[in-house]
Amino acid sequence: MDSYAAAATNRDPQRWSQGWRRMGLAAGMLAYPAATAVGVAQYTSGAVAVAGYGVVAAFSVCYVLAAIAFGSGARRSVQLSLAALTALFLAALPFAREFAFFLCAVVVSFAVLNWRQYAAVIIAVGTAGAITVPWAVRPWHSGPGWLEAVALVFTALTVYAFGEITRSNRALLETRAEVARLAQQAERDRIARDLHDLLGHSLTVITVKSGLARKLAAAGAERAVDEITEVEQLSRQVLADVRAAVSGYREVTLTGELARGRELLRAAGVTADLPPSTETVAPEHQELLGWAVREGLTNVVRHARASRCSVELSRACVEIRDDGLGGAAAPGNGLNGLRERVTAVGGTVDAGPARPRGWCLRVTLPERDHDNAGENAS
């Protein structure tokens, strides 16, 4: 369990069912041996009473050991302790008579915790014994043990419910820990995907513009200084974008990506046929289609060896086409990341060779039924 899950455990509002609170509830069960001792005092005296008290004391000690074993998860020790408790309960019957069934309530409660699937049967057998045994043993001169039977049923059901709450709380904490782990994994994936998209695009631009600046400088052109200045500015922007990506506050816009893409294609010597505005695109799709434009134009410069690239926009779709080499699609983190984003909102990504040549990337997003929405509003 990681630190986040541990902190959640410490803040659990139902933590009363754990630790010393559970032991406090278990200590309350010692009232039943005390009640049995009252029966020993009522039905015996002298050396016989001392023997009866010894059985009750042994039962109490065995119960404490069983509670410790149960708290530590030592199932084998719990089962052995339960067998000893059962034997001591039977041994207490001649001394405490119907009062001994208070000890039976403790035995039944432990049995219910260990064999939950047979809880109803165990409680029924214990209750039947508490009612019929004092009545059936005629020398005891007592009727059915109704009080002991009620105490047994109430105690066993309370312990059973407590055990279910404990198990539910444990499952809840495990679920919280798993949710926290998945959230951390999702955040790591988001950062990795965003950094790949950011750095892949921006470093491609820097590489292309640096190469152009080198050629211009070798030719003695003054424009080389302008290109180097743009490289510096872009490097600063990349640093700011990376910081924003890690903190989760970076925003991608379709307009910004088209502007950057135009500059990228110009520096790479690719003729750009880009839309002059993004007004045709629905506002809710602007960011996601911006990611698509970024990934598509970056791949054009990196892999296509194209001389021309066009971008077409509609309300919920973008198509990026070039006249480059085309060929089979190679798996990459950028395209995979784009597919994840688009699939998450119910859209589709189609990427592959175009005819007669080149490559085409088409991203289609689900479009709202604006006509129906307008009718409903009216």
C-alpha positions, -999 to +999 in steps of 0.1 A: +000+000+000+015+033-010+016+065+011-017+079-004-036+047+005-020+047+039-032+082+045-066+072+034-066+043+059-057+067+087-086+089+078-111+061+075-142+072+095-150+035+103-116+026+117-133+018+150-136-017+137-099-021+137-071-024+163-078-017+200-115-009+193-119-045+181-101-058+212-123-036+234-154-053+219-138-087+224-131-079+260-168-073+266-174-110+259-157-117+293-190-108+309-203-142+299-177-162+320-186-139+349-223-148+344-214-184+344-194-180+376-227-168+392-243-201+382-214-220+397-219-202+430-256-209+428-255-247+422-222-258+440-202-252+471-169-261+486-144-280+466-169-286+438-174-249+435-136-243+433-134-268+405-162-250+387-145-217+391-113-233+377-131-244+346-146-209+341-111-193+347-095-217+322-123-208+297-115-171+301-078-176+296-084-197+265-108-171+252-082-143+255-056-165+237-082-172+210-089-135+206-052-127+202-048-155+177-078-143+157-065-107+157-031-119+143-048-141+116-034-174+129-063-195+117-049-228+129-044-215+165-080-201+164-094-235+155-074-252+183-086-226+207-122-230+196-119-268+202-106-261+237-134-236+244-160-261+234-145-287+257-144-263+286-180-253+280-190-289+282-170-293+313-187-263+329-222-278+324-223-299+356-212-270+376-232-240+362-260-259+345-281-235+322-257-207+331-230-226+312-248-217+280-234-182+284-201-198+276-218-215+246-226-180+233-189-172+232-182-206+214-209-200+189-197-165+182-162-177+174-175-205+153-196-180+133-165-158+126-146-188+113-174-205+093-195-177+080-212-199+054-226-221+082-236-192+105-273-199+105-268-236+113-243-230+141-266-204+157-296-227+154-278-256+170-265-235+198-299-219+205-316-253+204-291-266+229-296-237+253-334-242+252-336-280+254-307-292+275-317-275+307-352-288+303-342-323+292-318-329+321-343-335+348-320-335+379-313-299+372-349-290+381-350-261+356-370-253+325-358-242+290-329-217+291-347-188+273-325-161+287-293-179+277-308-187+242-317-150+237-282-140+248-266-165+225-286-154+194-280-117+201-243-121+207-237-144+177-256-120+154-238-090+167-204-107+163-214-118+128-224-083+118-192-069+133-172-094+113-190-084+081-183-047+088-146-055+094-144-074+061-162-046+043-139-020+057-109-040+047-122-044+012-130-007+010-094+002+021-080-023-005-103-007-031-091+028-022-055+017-024-061+002-059-080+033-070-050+054-058-026+032-076-046+033-109-049+071-105-011+074-102-006+051-131-031+072-152-013+104-143+021+089-152+007+078-185-008+112-191+025+129-184+044+105-206+020+109-234+019+147-232+056+150-229+060+128-260+036+150-279+052+182-267+088+173-271+083+153-303+067+183-320+088+210-305+122+193-309+113+185-345+107+222-351+139+232-333+159+206-354+144+218-387+148+255-379+184+250-366+193+232-398+178+260-418+197+286-398+229+267-404+224+266-441+215+303-441+246+312-420+268+292-444+254+312-473+259+345-453+222+353-452+211+377-425+180+357-420+200+331-401+199+354-370+161+355-372+159+318-374+182+313-344+162+338-325+130+318-332+148+287-321+156+304-288+121+315-283+107+281-292+131+265-267+118+287-239+083+279-249+091+242-248+104+245-213+073+263-202+051+237-219+069+208-202+065+225-168+028+230-175+024+194-187+038+180-155+016+203-133-014+195-155-023+231-165-012+233-201-038+241-227-037+231-264-058+251-289-065+243-325-057+279-335-023+278-318-014+244-333-023+256-368-001+287-363+028+266-351+022+240-378+024+267-405+058+278-392+070+243-389+060+234-425+076+266-438+108+259-421+108+223-434+102+235-470+067+220-472+040+240-489+012+244-464-025+245-473-040+253-439-075+268-431-074+305-423-097+301-392-111+274-369-147+289-367-162+258-384-150+235-355-173+230-325-159+247-294-159+214-275-137+198-301-111+225-304-086+211-280-087+175-291-085+184-328-056+206-318-038+175-306-046+158-338-031+187-359+000+187-337+006+150-341-002+149-379+020+179-389+049+166-367+047+133-385+046+150-419+079+168-412+095+138-396+086+109-419+067+120-450+094+137-471+065+156-486+064+188-507+028+198-499+005+193-468-031+202-464-054+204-434-092+203-438-115+211-409-152+205-403-174+208-372-161+175-357-134+163-380-099+171-392-081+156-421-043+160-426-030+149-460+004+151-476+020+140-509+050+122-493+062+086-493+031+070-477+036+034-468+025+012-440+018+027-406+045+022-381+034+020-344+044+050-324+036+066-290+023+098-306-003+081-327-012+057-299-016+086-275-039+103-300-060+072-304-064+070-267-076+105-264-100+102-293-114+068-283-120+081-248-147+105-262-161+080-287-143+092-318-123+074-344-088+078-359-080+066-394-044+067-406-029+052-437-016+057-472-035+081-494-042+079-532-025+084-555+004+090-530+012+103-496-004+098-462-037+108-446-047+112-410-084+116-403-098+122-368-136+122-364-153+131-331-189+124-321-211+154-330-240+165-308-275+167-323-277+205-322-309+205-342-327+184-317-312+204-289-326+236-305-361+220-309-361+209-273-350+244-262-378+260-282 
